[in-house]
């Protein structure tokens, strides 16, 4: 054991942690692969299915996280607009009852 590492173990009582840069990283996605992905997103209905395939299927972690974030964001936006729509419907319905 290195003297520095040994003193860290003695002082803290815990074994030294692996440096962050030793963690397994996802491979870099090439420009070609991003272009194919973006072209797939231009096709109606296919893009919606591919969001789920990319988010929950096997593949690059970076791409999976991107599509999970997109699904979450679009879900929040859809919920917001549904809430506004329901409120608008209820307000228009209540105005008819009061008239």
Backbone torsions as a table, in degrees:
resi	resn	phi	psi	omega
1	UNK	NA	137.4	175.9
2	UNK	-62.2	146.4	-178.8
3	UNK	-59.2	-40.0	179.3
4	UNK	-65.2	-44.1	179.7
5	UNK	-66.1	-41.0	-179.8
6	UNK	-63.2	-42.2	179.4
7	UNK	-67.5	-33.1	177.0
8	UNK	-64.5	-41.1	180.0
9	UNK	-65.8	-41.6	-179.0
10	UNK	-68.5	-42.1	-176.8
11	UNK	-71.6	-42.7	-173.5
12	UNK	-96.2	-23.0	-178.3
13	UNK	80.8	3.9	178.6
14	UNK	-121.4	147.3	178.1
15	UNK	-68.0	151.6	-179.2
16	UNK	-63.9	144.9	179.4
17	UNK	-86.0	155.7	175.4
18	UNK	-69.3	144.1	176.5
19	UNK	-63.3	151.8	-177.6
20	UNK	-58.5	-37.8	-174.9
21	UNK	-70.0	-8.7	176.9
22	UNK	-87.3	-7.3	-179.9
23	UNK	-66.6	149.9	178.9
24	UNK	-70.2	129.8	-178.4
25	UNK	-112.2	151.5	175.8
26	UNK	-71.4	147.5	177.1
27	UNK	-67.2	153.9	179.7
28	UNK	-69.4	135.2	178.0
29	UNK	-85.0	128.1	-176.6
30	UNK	-73.7	162.3	177.3
31	UNK	-61.4	-38.7	179.1
32	UNK	-60.1	-45.1	-179.9
33	UNK	-66.0	-38.7	177.0
34	UNK	-65.4	-39.5	179.3
35	UNK	-63.8	-42.3	177.2
36	UNK	-63.5	-39.5	177.9
37	UNK	-62.9	-46.2	-179.5
38	UNK	-66.6	-35.4	176.3
39	UNK	-65.5	-38.3	175.6
40	UNK	-62.7	-32.9	-179.2
41	UNK	-72.0	-13.3	178.6
42	UNK	-83.1	-15.4	-176.6
43	UNK	-87.6	118.6	-179.2
44	UNK	-58.4	145.9	-178.4
45	UNK	67.6	-39.1	176.5
46	UNK	-64.7	-40.3	-178.3
47	UNK	-61.5	-40.6	-179.3
48	UNK	-63.5	-42.9	178.5
49	UNK	-66.4	-40.9	-176.8
50	UNK	-68.6	-27.1	174.6
51	UNK	-56.1	-46.8	-179.0
52	UNK	-70.6	-37.7	178.4
53	UNK	-62.8	-47.3	-179.4
54	UNK	-69.9	-34.9	-176.2
55	UNK	-73.9	-38.7	-172.0
56	UNK	-117.4	-2.3	178.1
57	UNK	-87.2	-175.0	176.2
58	UNK	-78.3	147.9	177.0
59	UNK	154.2	-165.1	-177.4
60	UNK	-66.0	134.4	-178.8
61	UNK	-63.2	-36.0	179.8
62	UNK	-63.4	-45.8	179.6
63	UNK	-66.6	-39.1	178.1
64	UNK	-60.8	-45.3	-179.8
65	UNK	-65.8	-37.4	178.2
66	UNK	-60.9	-47.6	-176.7
67	UNK	-74.4	-29.0	172.4
68	UNK	-65.0	-41.6	178.3
69	UNK	-65.5	-39.1	178.2
70	UNK	-63.9	-44.3	178.9
71	UNK	-61.9	-42.0	178.8
72	UNK	-63.9	-45.9	-179.6
73	UNK	-63.4	-46.1	179.4
74	UNK	-66.8	-32.5	175.3
75	UNK	-65.2	-41.9	177.2
76	UNK	-64.0	-44.8	179.7
77	UNK	-63.7	-43.3	178.7
78	UNK	-61.9	-43.7	177.3
79	UNK	-60.8	-40.8	178.9
80	UNK	-62.8	-46.3	-179.6
81	UNK	-69.3	-34.8	175.1
82	UNK	-63.8	-40.9	177.2
83	UNK	-61.7	-45.1	178.6
84	UNK	-63.4	-41.3	179.3
85	UNK	-63.4	-44.3	178.9
86	UNK	-64.6	-42.9	178.1
87	UNK	-63.2	-40.8	178.9
88	UNK	-65.1	-41.7	178.5
89	UNK	-62.8	-45.4	-179.4
90	UNK	-65.5	-38.4	178.2
91	UNK	-66.7	-41.1	179.4
92	UNK	-68.5	-36.2	178.4
93	UNK	-67.5	-39.9	179.3
94	UNK	-69.3	-31.4	177.2
95	UNK	-67.1	-34.9	177.6
96	UNK	-68.8	-35.7	179.8
97	UNK	-71.0	-35.1	-178.8
98	UNK	-76.8	-22.6	-177.3
99	UNK	-78.5	NA	NA
